[in-house]
Amino acid sequence: MLPQLTLLAAAALIAFPPAASAATTETAAATGPVFGNPLVRQRADPHVTLHSDGYYYFTATVPEYDRIELRRARTLDELGSAKAQVLWRQHASGPMSYHIWAPELHRIDGKWYIYFTAGRADAHWEIRLYVLENSSPDPLQGEWVERGQLKTGWESFALDATTFALGGKRYLAWTQRGAEPAYQGTNIYLAEMDTPLSIKGPATMLSHPQYAWEKVKHDVNEAPSALVRNGRVFLTYSASATDANYALGLLSAPVDANLLDSASWRKSPVPVFKSANGQYGPGHNSFTTTPDGKNDLLVYHARNYRDIKGDPLRDQNRHTRAQVLRWHPDGTPDFGEPVADQARVAAKPLFRDPVEDGAADPVVIWNAARGKWWMYYTNRRAKSPGLSGVTWVHGTRIGIAESEDAGATWTYTGTADIELPPELGGKDATHWAPEIVQGDDGVYHMYLTVVPGVFTDWKHPRHMVHLTSTDMRNWRRPELIKLASDRIIDACVSRMPGGGWRMWYNNETDKKAIYYADSKDLATWTDRGRAVGDQGGEGPKVFQWRGSWWMITDVWQGLGVYRSDDAVNWKRQPDNLLQVAGQGADDQVMGGHADVVVTEERAYLFYFTHPGRRGADARLDGPEQRRSAIQVVELAESNGVLRAERDKPTHILLKAPAP
């Protein structure tokens, strides 16, 4: 006999050991748990199963569309860091060789089944439904056997199968184009199953795109998901294009009705869950519960930016999120709105390089391909023994750190692969202070300070070199930029409102004044002379925020701040930022050479410190004095003056920029 409730409803009746995330335990029971969204980055079409072993099992569409992964964790918040085990990979050709989408894991009659969608390498849009089977009690063990196509009664574009059981019967719900070849929209169908691998009898169409909100750019009803509660069957589905217009619709029917009679179902004329609070295109959901069964949970994907360049299916940043599903007094679900991502307290120190412990000169940029923030930095050789003079700040490479939580914590991910010709030092060149921007064509541009060798003193040329990359890891096509002198360092590049680009840099031959240059194409630059020169400084950072242009420079007594209305005429504020030592870990000294990231209305200052340069040992030159750490603080502005309260906790949430 098949169970009388859906697997999801049954899960709520099983007693599980208490296992909750920190966010869950800190939230009052009356409001339900709050999750550290996004749960899993770059995973779309999420499906979560809470099994009787107390684990959440998670599978979803991967950005490469080439495999099926499974991971598990005791809490939803732990899914993002859980190991993803590949269960199956696409074929080289023929069926199941392309567009591997929307896997769902279900436990039926003592076996595990994965229902998924796949196309063909030679016919990408011949999308059909397929099934994998595993008889092991543990879905991460045993053998996953291909059980072939799940036939629906006619051949056409079909995807997004799900299954649920009710009243001694098991049902399959899925998406498919109708048999009429002229109609290209997708509909929601339901049929009874006679085995986990097949349906019996004719399918019933429950819904087709009929309202305007279901037909934005494409006529779409897809991705059904079932929940049985309060004497009714609720079936969500997703509608419209997979961009910011994507939204959830809702069908419902009494549990004792004939579910194969379309007249038994009622359809909401409006979307029940749509873009809001900085979450765009929420949809393709599944349902689960908290381990104690007291809260129903909605698991879905969404992007955290609205505008997409190109095909939304090629944009990889649909992230898995979760929130509590509430209920109206009449027993119908109250989806509410997608919850906004929450800022987290930044680590202190924010980052230390695990190789040389010499992270300095940070620049932070969004890596769209990975859907994460990257930090590039000069990696001084603080740990290398036997380096005399200033040799330790030469021979450096550009390190890369990555943040998966919008800037709160960072992990080392290697070094930038930078190719330089012999006349610029080749493999022996020193790499300092990178600046990186993305051009209109999507290509990334690096402006790197290059010293052509390793030296014990400062009396050697510094060059500005332009390199490009499409993957942000490998940098090629080096070109020397000739500006005011042969001793220029520390580029900063900003897009100008009227078109073109402007670079600010340090000209060491003019008492370390800040100069600027303009370009229309990021490659050819025209020098414009001195920008500010009231005091020597380096590492200029120029940005727009709160109606003004701002320039921050490292003046070796903290950070000097200038303000401008036109990015040409600058006025310096009287006091420096970060001149007074802080109290936090590795922050009890002055701050230096900073970057600023403006995200929505907030601005964050990333800077570095030499933690060992304080007290009686400040003038020593050992590993402790050479090492450096990256920190972050939020900027505040009042009456045209910037402030940075470095001892306050920094709540940070970097938002992905619009493409």
Salt bridges, closest charged atoms under 4 A:
ASP45 OD1 - HIS284 ND1 3.11
ASP45 OD1 - HIS301 ND1 3.56
GLU64 OE1 - ARG67 NH1 3.00
ASP66 OD1 - ARG67 NH1 2.86
GLU69 OE1 - ARG43 NH2 3.17
GLU69 OE2 - ARG67 NE 2.95
GLU69 OE1 - ARG71 NH2 3.92
GLU104 OE1 - HIS47 NE2 3.59
GLU104 OE1 - HIS106 NE2 2.79
ASP122 OD1 - ARG120 NE 2.99
GLU133 OE1 - LYS111 NZ 3.81
GLU133 OE1 - ARG147 NH1 2.75
ASP138 OD1 - ARG72 NH1 3.41
GLU146 OE2 - HIS91 NE2 2.67
GLU155 OE1 - ARG128 NE 2.78
GLU155 OE2 - LYS151 NZ 3.32
GLU192 OE2 - LYS200 NZ 3.35
GLU214 OE2 - LYS267 NZ 2.85
ASP243 OD2 - LYS217 NZ 2.65
ASP296 OD1 - ARG229 NH2 2.59
ASP307 OD1 - ARG306 NE 3.07
ASP315 OD1 - ARG303 NE 2.88
ASP334 OD1 - HIS328 NE2 3.96
ASP341 OD2 - ARG321 NH2 2.99
ASP357 OD2 - ARG352 NH2 2.65
ASP361 OD1 - HIS593 ND1 3.23
GLU402 OE2 - ARG370 NE 2.41
GLU402 OE1 - LYS372 NZ 3.54
GLU404 OE2 - LYS372 NZ 2.77
ASP417 OD2 - ARG476 NH2 3.04
GLU419 OE2 - ARG476 NE 3.55
ASP440 OD1 - ARG495 NH1 2.72
ASP457 OD1 - HIS460 NE2 2.91
ASP490 OD2 - HIS593 ND1 3.91
GLU508 OE1 - ARG462 NE 2.65
GLU508 OE1 - ARG487 NH2 3.39
GLU508 OE2 - LYS512 NZ 2.95
ASP510 OD2 - ARG530 NH2 2.79
ASP518 OD1 - ARG502 NE 2.66
ASP518 OD2 - ARG528 NE 3.13
ASP534 OD2 - ARG572 NH1 3.29
GLU538 OE1 - LYS512 NZ 3.44
ASP565 OD1 - ARG563 NH1 3.65
ASP575 OD2 - ARG643 NH1 3.32
ASP586 OD2 - ARG352 NH1 3.92
ASP586 OD1 - ARG627 NH2 2.80
ASP587 OD2 - LYS348 NZ 3.12
ASP587 OD1 - ARG646 NH2 2.71
ASP595 OD1 - LYS541 NZ 2.92
GLU600 OE1 - LYS655 NZ 3.30
ASP621 OD1 - ARG626 NE 2.96
GLU624 OE1 - ARG627 NE 3.18
GLU634 OE2 - ARG602 NE 2.82
GLU637 OE1 - ARG546 NE 2.66
